[in-house]
């Protein structure tokens, strides 16, 4: 049975590994092959070491575990934007656990956490223009494409992305089906 909980420092290495392997799959053809084949594991490890060593006050990380196995995680920043609210910085699910609603559960848990601690200003995230599966997933959960922009990726390239938003996260926490 998969259980959601707040991440601890023991979760850092599995989170970094899942983040890296997820990017290798999802971002193939969107980021450089050299980065995805050689640099990504150290880059994501460095990122997560920093996040766990010096967390921002509004940072929250939730993990989904089945026993000792990390099935997925979400990293959010509560009340990150004065108008748009909570930023979903990362949401990744182990391929063996995709398609069973775990991404939705993590989003809902983060939304509930945000509502408990900050006013409901909504929620937003950035998704690469080439990641159509993620865009479809967020749209099914009520998000809309608010704008197009470019992201300077860790490999140094500029990549087209969209900002997806939810006007209110309370709807995400109360709806059972989308």
N, C-alpha and C positions, 0 to 999 in steps of 0.2 A: 504494500500500500504506500502510495506517495504522500509525503507529509511536507507542508510548507513551514519554514521557520526563518528567523532572522539569521543572517550569515554570521559566522565567527571567523577568526583568523585561520582556523583549521580548514575553512572552505576556500581559502585564497588560491592554492595551487590547482584544485579541480576547476574552479571558476576560470582561471587563466587558461587552462588547457581546453576547456569547452569553448571559451570565447575564440581562441585561436583556430581550433578545428572547424568551428562553425563558419568563421570568416573564410577559411580555405575553401569550403564548399560553396557558400553563398556568393562570395565576392570573386570567384574565379572568372576571369575575363573583364572584371571591373577594376581590380587593382593589379599591380604588376606581379607577374609570375615569380620574379626573384624575391619580392617581399613575402608573398604567400608561401613560397617553398623554403625560405631560409631565415627571414628576420621576424616572422610573425610571433613565434613562440616566446622569444626573449622580449619582444615589444609588449605583448599582452601581459607577460609576467611582471615587467617593470611597471606597467600601468596599475595592475592590481596590488602590487606591493605598496605603491604610493597611496592608493585608495584606502588600504587597510591600515597603513602606518600613520597617515594624516588625513582622516576622513573629514570632509566638510560637515559643518553642523547639520545641514539639511539633507545629507546623503543617507539613504537607506538601501540596504541590500537584502533581498529575500532569496532563499534557495528552496528548491524542491528536491527532496531526497527520498529514495526508496532504500531503506536500510542504510548502508554506507555509500551507496551510489548517488552521485549528483545527477539529477535528471534535467535540471534547468535552473535558471536564475534570472533575476531582474534587479537592476540598479536604477534608482530614481533619485531625483533631487526635488524635495518638497518646495512648493512656493518659489520656484526658480525664476519665473518671469512675472513681472508685475501684472500683466494682462492674461497670459496664457496658463499660468499656474505651474503644475508639477511637470518636470521633464523626465521622460523615460529615456535614460541614457543607454541602457542595454537590456535586451530581452533575448535570451538564447535557450533553446531546448535541445537536449540530446536527440539525435535522429531516431533512436529507438522509442522515444516517448512523444514524438510529434503526431499530431492528428487525434489526440485523446482529450484535448481541452486544457492541457497544462499551461499553455501560453495565456489563455483566457483567465485561468485561475490565478496566475501570478499577477496579471494586470489588475484583476479585481481586488486581490489582496493588497496591492500597492495603493490602489485607489481608496480602499477603506482606511488604510493607514494614513493616507493624506487627509482624508475627511476628518479623522479623529484629531489631527494635529494642526491643520491649517484650514482656512476657509476654502470653499470650492470655487476656484477660479478656472477650473478646467485642467486639461492635461495635453501635452504635446510630445512629439518625438520627431526625429529626422530619420528618413529611410531613403536608401539609394534608389535613384530612378530605375536602375536595372533590376531591382529586387521586387518583381511583380507579385510574387507569392506573399511577401510581407504586406504590401499595399492592399492586396485583396483581404488578407486576414484583418487588418486594422479597419478597413471599410465595413466588413461584416460586423465588427464590434461598435460601429457608429462613428468612427473617425472620418474626417474629411480632409482633402488635400487643401491646405491653406496657402501654400506658396512653393515656388521652385527657387532653389538656390544652389550654390556650389560648396562642396566640402573639400578642404585640403586634407587628403588622406595621409596616413602615416608614411606611405611610400613616396610622398612628395607630389603626387598627382592631384589634379583637380577633377572631382567627380560630381556629376549632376545628382542632386537629391531633392526630395520634397519634405516639407514640414507637414505632418499630419496632426490634426487637433481634435480634441473633444471639447465642446463648449462647457460641458458639465461632466464631472466624473461621478456625480451621484447617480446618474442614469446607468452608468456602467456597473455600479455596485448593486443596483436593484433589479436590473433586467436578468432574467434567467435564460432566455433564448433570444438570438439575434437573427 
